[in-house]
Amino acid sequence: MSDQQFSPFDRNLPFDDALSVLRRATDGANDGEIFAERKRAEMLGFDDGRLKTASYDASEGFGLRAVKGEVTGYAHSTEMTMAALERASDTARLAVGNGGGRLADGPKAPAAALYSDRDPIGDAGFPVKVDTLREIDAYARGLDKRVVQVSASIAAALQEVAILRPDGQLLTDTRPMVRLNVAIIVEENGRRETGSAGGGGRVALDGLLEPESWKATANEALRVALVNLQAVPAPAGTMDVVLGPGWPGILLHEAVGHGLEGDANRKGASVFAGLMGQQVASKGVTVIDDGTIPDRRGSITIDDEGTPSGRNVLIEDGILVGFMQDRQNARLMGVEPTGNGRRESYAHAPMPRMTNTMMMGGDTNPDDLVAEMKDGIHAVGFGGGQVDITNGKFVFSCTEAYLVKDGKRGAPVKGATLIGDGATSLTNIRALGNDMALDPGMGTCGKQGQWVPVGVGQPSVLIGGLTVGGSK
C-alpha cells in the first residue's frame, strides 16, 4: 500500500461540493469528469563509476472536462481547492454552450486490480539502490576487458488516480511502475560500439534488484555491444526481412497501431479509415491490444476515464474488426468504449491510446523463417523510429541485425534502417513464428505531446519486400 491512501475529495475538495460543481459544468454535455492524480517518482543514474543523478519528483492536481459532440472543454490545476475547481468549471463549461446534450452512461465497474498498489519507491532504501548500481557497474566492467563505459539506472514511480463522474460514480486506481536499464560501451582497435538492455513493469522494485535479474540485464547489454563490434556495413535495397520476437513489435505499434486508434479513423486521417470488415493483412495475422495482462508496463485496471481495460481484437485473420476507443470517439462512432482512453497526467485530456499491442503467433519454427530467405536481413533489435499515421509510412533503425544469404544467418550489420508502410507490410507478411513474446517492459509512446507507458509483442515475422536503408 502507499504511505497514505490518495483521497482528493476530502476537506479541501468535499465530495458533495465537488460533485455539485462537476454537475453544473456538465449540465447539457455528453460527458465529463474530474480526474484527480497524485504521483511520485524516483530515478537514480550511475555513470562513469559514480552516482551521477538522483531525483525525486512529487506532483498532484486535477483536471475537469466537459464534452459536447466533438468539442472538449478542459481545465486543470495543481491547487486542490474548491476555488480552483470553480474556476476550472467555468472554463470547461465553455465547450457546452447552450447545452442540449444527453449525458452518456458511466463506465462499468472494473474487475480485480491487475497489479499491486504497493509503493515501489519504498521497496528498498536509498543506500541499497546506490549499492546495487555500484555492483552493476563493477560486474559489467569485469565481464570483458573491452568494456570502457557502463551506465545504469533504477526508476520507480507510483501514480494514484481518482475519477469522479457526474452521476456520482467514483473510480480509483493505484499504479506502480519500475524499470532498470544498463548500457555498455565496448572498444576494440579504436572502434567503439554500444549495447543496452532493460525492462520492468507494474511490479515491485525488489525483484529487479536481485543479482540474478540485473546480471542477466548486464549480460544482454554486453552481448549486443559485442555483436555490434563485429558488424559490417548494412546493404541497401528491397529485400525480405525477418523480424525477431518481442521488442521488434515496436514497429507494429508505430506503423500499424496508431492507425487503429479511433480518433484518427473517425476523422478519416488513418490509412485504415473506411476499411472495417475488409482484408487489411495476410491471412493468419491477428493483432490485439490487451490492457488486462497482469503486471505489464502497458496494462491498466481502468483507463483514465474509468472504463475497465480490455482485450480488444483489432485485426482477426487479416480482417479489420475493431479500433481502440475512448468514450468520446466511441460515442461519435456509435460503438462501445474499449478502455483505451489514456492521458499523460491530470494536465491532459484523454484520447485513444494503445496499452499492450501485439501480433499473435503462428505455427512456423522461427529458424525456418530465416531458412526461407535467399537474401535479406534478420532484424532482432530496434532503436528509434518515425511514422506518419495518415499513410503508415515508417522508418526504423536496427540496433541488432544480421545478413541472411541462401537461408543462413551471417555477419551482423550496422546502420540498417527499415523503410516501408504499415498497410503494405501487413499484406506482405508471409509467415509467423511460433515464438510469440512480449517485450521486457520498456516502451513509452508519444502522441500529440502526451507520453504514456505501453507494451508490445509479436512472434518472429517474415515480411517480403521491405526497403532496407544501409551504407553500401
C-alpha positions in Angstrom: 0.0 0.0 0.0 1.1 3.6 -0.5 2.1 5.5 2.7 -1.2 7.4 2.7 -4.2 6.5 0.6 -5.0 9.2 -2.0 -8.3 10.8 -1.1 -8.7 14.0 -3.1 -12.3 14.5 -2.2 -11.9 15.3 1.5 -11.6 18.5 3.5 -10.2 20.7 0.6 -12.4 19.2 -2.0 -15.5 17.9 -0.2 -17.1 15.1 -2.3 -20.6 16.6 -2.4 -19.4 20.1 -3.2 -17.0 18.8 -6.0 -19.9 16.7 -7.4 -22.1 19.7 -7.5 -19.6 21.8 -9.4 -19.0 18.9 -11.8 -22.7 18.5 -12.5 -23.0 22.2 -13.2 -20.1 22.1 -15.6 -21.5 19.1 -17.5 -25.2 20.1 -17.5 -26.3 19.7 -21.1 -23.0 17.9 -22.0 -22.4 14.4 -23.4 -19.7 13.5 -20.9 -17.2 14.8 -18.4 -15.4 14.1 -15.2 -12.9 15.3 -12.6 -9.6 13.4 -12.9 -7.5 13.8 -9.7 -4.0 12.5 -9.6 -1.1 12.2 -7.2 2.3 10.9 -8.5 5.7 10.3 -7.0 8.7 9.2 -9.0 12.4 8.5 -8.1 15.3 7.9 -10.5 18.9 7.1 -9.8 21.6 7.1 -12.5 25.1 5.7 -12.3 27.7 6.7 -14.9 31.4 7.0 -15.1 31.7 4.8 -12.0 29.7 7.1 -9.7 26.2 8.2 -8.9 25.6 11.0 -11.5 21.9 11.7 -10.9 19.3 11.3 -8.2 15.9 12.8 -8.5 12.6 12.6 -6.6 9.5 14.3 -8.0 6.1 14.6 -6.5 3.0 16.2 -8.0 -0.7 16.3 -7.6 -3.6 18.1 -9.3 -6.9 17.7 -11.0 -8.4 18.2 -14.5 -12.0 18.9 -15.1 -13.5 18.0 -18.5 -16.8 18.8 -20.2 -17.5 17.2 -23.6 -20.3 18.0 -26.1 -20.2 16.4 -29.5 -16.7 16.8 -30.9 -15.8 19.8 -28.6 -13.9 19.3 -25.3 -13.5 21.9 -22.6 -10.7 21.2 -20.2 -9.0 23.0 -17.4 -6.6 21.8 -14.8 -4.8 22.9 -11.6 -2.2 21.9 -9.1 -4.3 23.7 -6.4 -6.7 21.1 -4.9 -9.3 23.5 -3.6 -12.9 24.4 -4.3 -11.9 27.8 -5.6 -9.7 26.2 -8.2 -12.4 23.7 -9.1 -14.9 26.5 -9.6 -12.5 28.3 -12.0 -11.9 25.1 -13.9 -15.6 24.5 -14.1 -16.2 27.9 -15.7 -13.6 27.3 -18.3 -14.6 23.7 -19.2 -18.3 24.8 -19.3 -17.5 27.0 -22.4 -17.5 23.8 -24.5 -21.1 23.0 -23.6 -22.5 26.3 -24.8 -26.3 26.2 -24.6 -26.3 22.6 -23.7 -28.8 20.2 -25.2 -26.6 17.1 -24.9 -27.6 13.8 -23.2 -25.1 12.6 -20.7 -23.6 9.3 -21.6 -23.9 6.3 -19.2 -20.9 5.8 -16.9 -18.4 3.0 -17.3 -19.0 -0.4 -15.8 -17.2 -1.3 -12.5 -13.8 -2.8 -13.1 -12.8 -6.3 -12.3 -10.0 -7.1 -9.9 -6.9 -4.9 -9.9 -4.2 -6.1 -12.4 -1.2 -5.1 -10.2 -0.3 -4.4 -6.6 -1.0 -1.0 -5.0 2.3 -1.1 -3.1 4.6 1.9 -3.5 7.8 0.5 -5.2 9.8 3.5 -4.2 9.8 2.2 -0.7 10.8 -1.4 -1.6 14.5 -0.6 -0.9 16.3 2.2 0.8 18.3 4.8 -1.0 21.7 3.2 0.1 20.6 -0.2 -1.2 19.8 1.3 -4.6 23.1 3.1 -4.8 25.0 -0.1 -3.8 23.1 -2.1 -6.4 24.1 0.4 -9.1 27.7 0.2 -7.9 27.6 -3.6 -8.1 26.1 -3.5 -11.6 28.9 -1.2 -12.7 31.6 -3.4 -11.2 30.1 -6.6 -12.6 29.7 -5.2 -16.1 33.2 -3.9 -16.2 34.5 -7.2 -15.1 32.7 -9.2 -17.8 35.1 -8.2 -20.6 38.3 -6.2 -20.8 36.8 -4.4 -23.8 34.2 -2.6 -21.6 35.1 1.0 -21.3 31.9 2.6 -20.1 28.9 1.5 -18.1 25.7 3.4 -17.4 22.9 2.0 -15.2 19.7 3.4 -13.9 16.9 2.5 -11.5 13.5 4.1 -11.6 10.3 3.7 -9.6 7.1 5.5 -9.5 3.6 5.4 -8.1 0.6 7.1 -9.8 -2.7 7.3 -7.9 -5.9 8.5 -9.6 -9.4 9.2 -8.6 -12.1 9.8 -11.3 -15.4 11.4 -10.3 -18.3 11.3 -12.8 -21.4 13.5 -12.9 -23.6 10.5 -11.8 -21.6 10.4 -8.5 -19.6 7.3 -9.5 -16.0 7.4 -8.1 -13.4 5.2 -9.6 -9.8 4.8 -8.3 -6.6 3.1 -9.4 -3.1 2.9 -7.9 -0.5 2.2 -10.5 3.1 1.2 -9.7 5.9 1.3 -12.2 9.6 0.2 -12.1 12.4 -0.1 -14.5 16.1 -1.0 -14.6 18.4 -0.2 -17.5 22.0 -1.0 -18.3 24.1 0.4 -21.2 27.6 -0.7 -22.0 30.2 0.7 -24.4 33.0 -1.6 -25.6 36.1 -0.6 -27.5 38.5 -2.7 -29.7 41.2 -1.4 -32.1 39.8 2.1 -31.8 36.2 1.1 -32.6 33.5 1.7 -30.1 30.0 0.2 -30.0 27.1 0.3 -27.6 24.6 -2.2 -26.3 21.8 -1.7 -23.9 19.1 -3.7 -22.2 16.5 -3.2 -19.5 12.9 -3.6 -18.6 10.4 -3.6 -15.8 6.6 -3.2 -15.3 3.9 -2.7 -12.8 5.7 -4.8 -10.2 7.7 -4.4 -7.0 11.2 -3.0 -7.4 13.0 -5.5 -5.2 12.8 -8.2 -7.9 14.8 -6.1 -10.3 17.4 -5.5 -7.6 18.1 -9.2 -7.2 21.6 -10.1 -8.6 20.2 -12.8 -11.0 17.9 -10.2 -12.5 20.4 -7.3 -13.1 23.2 -9.7 -14.0 21.0 -11.0 -16.9 20.3 -7.4 -18.0 24.1 -6.5 -17.9 25.0 -9.7 -19.8 22.4 -8.9 -22.5 23.7 -5.3 -22.9 27.3 -6.7 -23.3 26.2 -9.3 -25.8 24.6 -6.6 -28.0 27.6 -4.4 -27.8 30.0 -7.2 -28.8 27.7 -8.2 -31.7 27.8 -4.6 -32.9 31.6 -4.5 -32.5 31.8 -7.2 -35.3 29.1 -5.6 -37.5 29.7 -4.8 -41.2 28.0 -2.0 -43.1 24.4 -2.9 -43.9 23.4 -3.4 -47.5 20.7 -1.2 -49.2 17.8 -2.3 -51.4 14.5 -4.0 -51.3 14.6 -7.4 -49.7 12.9 -9.9 -47.4 13.2 -9.2 -43.7 12.6 -11.5 -40.6 11.7 -9.5 -37.5 12.6 -11.1 -34.2 10.1 -11.7 -31.4 9.2 -9.4 -28.6 10.5 -5.8 -28.7 10.6 -5.6 -32.6 6.8 -5.4 -32.1 7.5 -1.7 -31.7 7.4 -1.5 -35.5 3.8 -2.9 -35.4 2.9 -0.5 -32.6 4.1 2.6 -34.6 3.4 1.6 -38.2 0.0 -0.1 -37.6 -1.2 0.5 -34.0 -1.6 4.3 -34.2 -3.6 3.9 -37.4 -6.1 1.7 -35.5 -6.9 4.3 -32.8 -10.4 5.6 -33.0 -9.8 9.4 -33.4 -7.7 9.0 -36.5 -10.3 6.8 -38.1 -13.3 8.9 -37.2 -11.6 11.9 -38.7 -10.5 9.9 -41.8 -6.9 10.6 -41.1 -5.8 6.9 -40.9 -4.9 4.7 -43.7 -7.4 2.2 -42.2 -10.3 4.6 -42.3 -13.3 3.1 -44.0 -11.9 -0.4 -44.2 -13.8 -2.0 -41.3 -14.6 -5.6 -42.2 -12.1 -5.7 -45.1 -8.9 -7.7 -45.6 -6.0 -5.5 -44.5 -3.4 -8.1 -43.7 -2.3 -11.5 -44.8 -4.5 -14.4 -43.6 -3.3 -15.7 -40.3 -2.4 -12.2 -39.0 -4.2 -11.3 -35.8 -3.5 -8.1 -33.9 -4.8 -7.3 -30.5 -4.5 -4.6 -27.9 -4.7 -6.1 -24.4 -4.5 -3.9 -21.3 -5.6 -6.7 -19.0 -2.3 -8.6 -18.7 -1.3 -8.6 -15.0 1.8 -6.5 -14.0 2.7 -5.5 -17.6 4.0 -2.0 -18.3 1.1 -1.1 -20.6 -1.6 -2.6 -18.5 -4.3 -0.5 -16.7 -7.0 -1.8 -14.5 -9.2 1.1 -15.6 -8.3 3.7 -18.3 -8.1 7.4 -17.5 -11.9 7.8 -18.0 -12.8 5.0 -15.7 -13.5 2.4 -18.3 -12.2 -1.1 -17.4 -9.3 -2.2 -19.6 -10.0 -4.8 -22.2 -8.6 -7.4 -24.6 -9.5 -5.8 -27.9 -9.1 -7.7 -31.2 -8.2 -5.2 -33.9 -7.3 -7.4 -36.9 -8.5 -11.0 -37.0 -7.1 -13.5 -39.5 -6.2 -10.5 -41.7 -9.7 -8.8 -41.4 -10.0 -5.3 -39.8 -12.6 -5.9 -37.0 -12.1 -3.1 -34.4 -10.5 0.1 -33.3 -9.2 1.3 -30.0 -11.7 3.8 -28.5 -12.0 6.3 -25.7 -15.5 7.5 -24.6 -15.8 10.5 -26.9 -14.8 8.8 -30.2 -16.8 5.7 -29.3 -19.9 7.7 -28.8 -19.4 9.7 -32.1 -18.7 6.4 -34.0 -21.7 4.6 -32.5 -19.6 1.9 -30.8 -18.6 0.9 -27.2 -15.5 2.3 -25.4 -12.7 -0.2 -25.3 -10.8 1.0 -22.3 -8.2 2.9 -24.3 -8.9 6.5 -23.1 -5.5 7.5 -21.7 -3.7 10.7 -20.6 -0.2 11.5 -19.5 -1.4 13.3 -16.3 -4.1 15.5 -14.8 -2.9 18.3 -17.0 -4.0 16.5 -20.2 -7.3 15.4 -21.7 -7.7 11.7 -22.6 -7.5 10.4 -26.1 -7.5 6.9 -27.7 -4.1 5.3 -26.9 -2.6 1.8 -27.0 -1.9 -0.4 -24.0 -0.1 -3.7 -24.8 -0.3 -4.1 -28.6 0.8 -7.4 -30.2 0.6 -9.7 -33.1 -0.3 -13.2 -32.2 2.0 -16.1 -33.1 1.8 -18.7 -35.9 2.9 -22.3 -36.2 6.3 -21.9 -38.0 9.6 -22.6 -36.4 11.5 -19.3 -36.4 14.6 -20.9 -37.8 12.5 -22.0 -40.8 11.6 -18.3 -41.5 15.3 -17.4 -41.9 15.9 -20.6 -44.0 13.2 -19.4 -46.5 15.2 -16.2 -47.4 17.6 -16.1 -50.2 18.9 -12.6 -49.5 17.7 -10.5 -46.6 18.0 -9.2 -43.1 17.2 -10.7 -39.7 16.3 -7.7 -37.5 16.4 -8.7 -33.9 16.6 -5.3 -32.1 15.2 -1.9 -32.8 16.0 1.7 -31.7 14.2 4.8 -32.7 11.6 5.2 -35.5 9.2 7.6 -37.1 5.8 7.0 -38.7 3.2 9.1 -40.4 -0.2 7.7 -39.4 -2.0 9.2 -42.4 -0.2 6.8 -44.7 1.5 4.4 -42.3 5.0 5.2 -43.8 7.7 4.3 -41.3 11.5 4.5 -40.9 13.1 2.3 -38.1 16.7 1.9 -37.2 18.0 -1.6 -36.2 20.2 -1.9 -33.1 20.9 -5.6 -33.9 20.5 -7.2 -37.3 22.2 -9.9 -39.4 22.7 -10.6 -43.1 20.9 -13.6 -44.4 22.3 -15.4 -47.6 20.8 -18.5 -49.0 18.9 -19.2 -45.8 21.8 -18.9 -43.5 22.3 -16.1 -41.0 25.7 -14.4 -41.4 27.5 -11.4 -40.2 25.8 -8.7 -38.0 25.2 -5.4 -39.8 25.5 -1.8 -38.7 23.4 1.1 -39.8 20.4 -0.8 -41.2 17.1 1.0 -41.4 13.8 -0.5 -42.4 11.6 1.7 -44.6 8.0 0.9 -45.7 4.4 1.5 -44.8 2.3 -0.4 -42.3 -0.6 -1.3 -44.6 1.6 -2.8 -47.3 3.8 -4.6 -44.7 0.7 -6.3 -43.2 -0.3 -7.7 -46.6 3.3 -8.8 -47.3 3.6 -11.0 -44.2 4.4 -14.4 -45.5 4.8 -16.4 -42.3 4.6 -16.1 -38.5 6.8 -17.9 -36.0 5.6 -19.9 -33.0 7.7 -17.9 -30.7 5.4 -15.0 -29.8 6.9 -13.0 -26.9 6.2 -9.7 -25.1 8.9 -7.0 -24.7 10.8 -6.8 -21.4 8.8 -3.7 -20.3 10.5 -0.6 -21.7 8.0 1.1 -24.1 6.8 4.7 -23.9 4.5 6.1 -26.6 4.2 9.7 -27.7 1.1 11.2 -29.3 0.2 14.9 -29.6 2.7 15.7 -26.9 1.5 13.2 -24.4 3.6 10.2 -23.3 2.2 7.0 -21.7 3.8 3.6 -20.9 3.0 0.8 -23.3 3.9 -2.7 -24.2 4.4 -4.5 -27.5 4.8 -8.1 -28.6 5.0 -10.4 -31.6 6.4 -13.6 -32.9 9.2 -13.8 -35.5 7.7 -12.4 -38.7 8.8 -12.9 -42.3 7.9 -9.9 -44.4 8.6 -9.7 -48.1 9.7 -6.6 -50.0 10.8 -4.1 -47.3 13.2 -1.4 -48.2 16.4 -1.6 -46.3 18.5 1.5 -46.0 22.2 0.9 -45.5 25.6 2.2 -46.3 26.6 0.0 -49.2 
